[in-house]
């Protein structure tokens, strides 16, 4: 079977004999033998068993655990080609989901795989004192003593085990084990020689963060994305929807801008007030806030979860007619779904991919929309 183009999750989309195949581990143009893993209607989910003809882009995975560990799923190309393929997926989704034919996608930003990840979620078998990540397509544990993707500090903690096991015991007392895996999940974030496994705060690039809130995992690439967002923020009034710990609101500290940070998680908002004290912090669900407050903003920044924007939020943003919307997304599928509606009132001026997660199929994309 000849593998087709890559789509979301770096799966090869291939059609044969009235069936649609989504193949993991294949690159476009490769001649592969596959094994069916599941079937839903006319869609077959499969994985590569052997490769008769390899792509020139294919490399041997650098991680010895790649075939069994579920942490990374796209270590078969180098960092440059990873960013290229992911940018192609973004383009594909704009064409096929958002119905956009002409767009300006800028050169992607990417960095090294080794040691990029400063934030993770360890899985712990407390009885066996084993720590690692989940096995591919499984709920069982792959015990690890080190991980190439993790920062030096997280690897030190993984090798020593003590602090992670202590955190696991505390979490088990408070929340119990995951009912599916029977393991304890321990969130961790590190930077330099600092590490947090709970609500204890550390400093990352000037931001106050903790293990129990979301913050980008790749601090080496984060400044590039922050600069891109700031450069594209127009006017003197900014709404930061799904503001988290104030990642974007902080960009405008000391500037003559009115910034409204809207975030429903109180834990995040407490940190946001420290990171962006000049912003007006609002504890609210985005859709509920927009239902009652539709003032004019020169720029609206949205950074929703992987599921994208609620339809009510999309409709509200479209009706508000702000001069510019900056949409930050970790899923180009749901972003393209939302853009299809927003582009009835807006033009997609540019977009740029930031490959925050080399070695995986995940990425971050920023879309800049201007009112027609």
N, C-alpha and C positions, 0 to 999 in steps of 0.2 A: 504494500500500500504506500502511495506517495503522500507524504504529510503536507497539509495545506497551511494557510496563513495562521499566525498565532492570534488568539483572542484572549479575553480576560482569564486570569490565572495561568497565563502562558500555556494554554492548551491549544493544540493544533486542530483546526477545524477542517474536516475532510468529509467529502460526500462520495458515497459508493453504493450502488445497487439500492437506491431509494432510501438509504440510511444515512444519518448524520453522525459522524464520529468526532468525539472530543478526546484527543490523545495527549496524555501527559508524558513528558520526556522526549518529545519529537521536535525537530526544527523544520521550518518550511523547506520543501524540496527533497527531504530525506526519504529513502526507500526503507520502510520499517516493517517488521513483523510485530503484531500487537496481541495483547491478551485482554479479552473483555472483562471488566470489573463489575459493571452494572448496566442496566438498560431501562430507559424510560420512554415508552412509546417507540418512536423511530430514531431516538437518540441513543447512541452507544457510548458509554464511558469506558475508555481503554487506556492501557499503559504499554510502553515499548518493551518488547521481549528481546529483540535483536535488531541490528541496523545493517542492512545490506549495502547501502550507500550513504555515507556521512556527509553532512554539510561542512563546508570549509570553516564555518564559524564554531563548530563543536570543539570543546576541550574536555579533558578528563577532569572531573570534579576534584578540587583540591582538598576537600574534607573527607577523611576516612569513614565518617558516619553517614555520608550523603545518601546512600542506598536504603538506610533504615530509619534515619531521624527525620521527623516531620518539620523540623525547624526551617530548613531551606529547600526550595523546590526548583531553583533555576540556576544551578551552578555549572551548567553545561556550556556556558559562553563566558567570555571575559567581561569586565565591567563596561567597557565601551560598547560592545555589541548588545549587552543587556539593556543599556539605556536606549540604544537604537531600536531594538525590538519592542520595548515598552512604549516608545514614542509612536511606533507604527500601530500599536494597539489603540492608543489614544486617538490617532487619526481615523482608524477603522470605526471606532465607536461614534465619533463625530459624524462620519458619513452615514452609517447604518442605523444609528439610534436617534441622533439629533437632527438628521437630514440636512447637514451642512456640507456643501461641496467645496467652498472656498474658505480657507482659514489660514492664519499666520501662526504656525507652530515654530517657536524659537528653538535653538539648539539646546538639547537637554544638559542638565548638570548631573555629574556622577562623580563618585569617589571610590576609594579602595574598599574591598570586602573585609580585609583583615582588621579586626578590632573596631569596626564602625559602630557596633551596637552597644549603647550605654544604658539601655533600658530593656528589661525582659521579664518574663514570668517563669520562674523555676517551678518544676513539678517534683514533689518530694514524697517518697515512701518513708514515712517516719519510722516504722518498725524495722525496716532493713537499713535505714540511714543512707538511702540512695537518692541522688539528686540528678535531674537531667531534663530532657524534653520528651514529648510524646512520640511514639513510633509512627511512621507514615501510615495513614488510613487506619489508625488503631488508637485505643485508649490505654495501651500499655506503655511502660516507661523504658526509655533508652538512657541508662545511667551514664553520666559523663564526669570526667575529672577536669576537662577543659573544652573550650569551644572557640574556633577560629574567629567567629563573628563578634564575640563579646570583647568588651573593653578589658584592659589589663587588670583593673580593679575588680571587675566582676569575676574574671578568671581566678584571681587570687582568692576571692571568697568561695568560689566553687571548689577549688582545690582544698582549702582548709575545712570547709563544710560547717564549722561550728555555728557561725552567725546565721546561716541559712536554716540550719536545723532548729536553732533556738526560735527563730521567727516562725517556722513551720509549726512548732509545738504551740505557740501562742495563738496562731491563726486557727489551728485545729480546735483549741479550747473555745474560741469565740464563734467560729463558723462551721466547724466540722470539716470533713473531707468532701471532695467533689463526688457526688453520687454516681457519676458515670465512670470515672477513672479510679475512684477510691484513693486518690492522691490529694495531697495538700498543695494548693497553688500559692506560691510566694512571689509577690511582685518585687522588683528590684530596680533601682536607678542609681547610676554612679556618674561621677565626673571628677577627674584628677584623682585625689586620694580619698574622696568622699563617697559614701554609699548610704542608701536608705532602703529599708525593707518594710517601712510602714509609713506613718504620718510624720516621721522626723524629717525636717527640711534640710536640703542641701542647696548649694548655689551652682547653677549651670548657666554659663554665659551671662551672668548677671540676673538670672531668673531664680526666684525661690520656687522649688518644686519638691515633691515627695514621691515615694513609690506608689502611693494610693491614688494618684491623679494622672491624667494623660499628659505627656509631654513628648515631643519628638525624640526618637531614639538615636538620631544621627547628628550630633552637635557639630561635626565637621562641615556638613552641608547646610545646616539650618541657617547660618548667616546669609548665605546666597539667596535662599527663599525669602527671608525677612527683607533683604534689600530690594528684591523684585517687587514684593507687596508694597513696600513703602514708596518706591519710585512710581508706582502706578496708582497710588492713592491721591485722588484729586479733591480740591476744595478744602473748606475749613470745618466741615462737620462730618463725623464718621460714626457709623453704627457697626459694632463688632458683635455679630451674632454667633452663638456657640463659642463664646470668647475664651472658655477654659480658664487657664491660669493667667490670662492676659498676654498671651504670646504676641498678638498683633497690637493690642492697645498700648503696650509698653513702647512701641516704636515712636509714639507721638508725645512722649513725656518731654516737657520743656518747650513744646511748640504751641503756637496759637491756634489750637484746634479743639473743638468740642467733641469728645469721644464718649460714646455710650456703649458699655460692655454688658451684654445680655448673656447670662449663663444660669442654668437651672440647678447645677450641682453646687451646693453651698460650700463644700470642701474646696472646689476649684475657685470659687469666687473669693473665698477668704485669702487665697494666695494671690489672686488677681489684684486685690486691693493693695497688696504689698508691692507687686510688680508694676502696677500702673495706678498709683494713688491719685493722679489727676483725673482719671476717667470716672464717669458716673457709673457705678456698678449696680446692676439690676438683677435680682434673683427671680428668674421667670423662665418658663418654657417659651421657646422662640415663637411658636404659633399663637400661644395665649397673649404674649406681649404685643405681637403685631396686630392682633385682633382689636386691641384697645388703643394702640399707639402707632399712628401712621404718619408721623411728621416727616418733613423733607430732610434728607441727608444727601450730601454731595457724593459720598462714597459709602456703600454698604459692603462689609467684608463678611463672608459666610464660610465657616469651616465645620460642616456637619459631620456626623459619624458616617461609617461606610454605607449605611442605608440611604444616605442622601437627605434631601429636604422633604418635609411633609408637604403634601399638595397644598395645604392651607398657607404654608410659608411661601411657596412658589407664587401662588396667586396674589398674596399680599405684596411681595416684592415687585411683582409686575405692575400692580396697581399704584404703588408708591412712586414709581417713575423717578427714582434717584438717578443722578447723572451717570454714575458708574457702579457696577457690581464687580467685586473681586471674589471669585468662587474658588476656594481651596478644597481639593478633593483627594481622598485616598481610594476612590473607586471611579474610574472613568466611565463605567457603565451607568451608575446612578447619576453621576454628574451630567452625562449626555442626555439622559432621560429628563432631567430638570431643565437643561439648557434648551431642549426642544420647545418648551413652553415659554421660557424667558426670552428666547430669540424672536418671539412674535413682537416684542417691544424693544429688544436690544440687538446690537450687532456684536459679534465676537471679534474683538480687536486683535487679541493675541492670546496665546497660551504657551506655557513652558512646563516641561516635565522635570522633576527633581527626583533622581533615583536614590531615595533615602534608604532603600532596603536592597542593596546588591546581593545577589545570590538567591533572592526570592522573586516571586512574581508580583509582589506589591510595590507600589510607588506612590508618589504624590504629584499632583498636577494643579497648576494655578491658571485659571481662565479669567481674562479681563473682558468685561462686557460694557459697552457704551450705549446710552439711550439713543434710539434712532431720531 
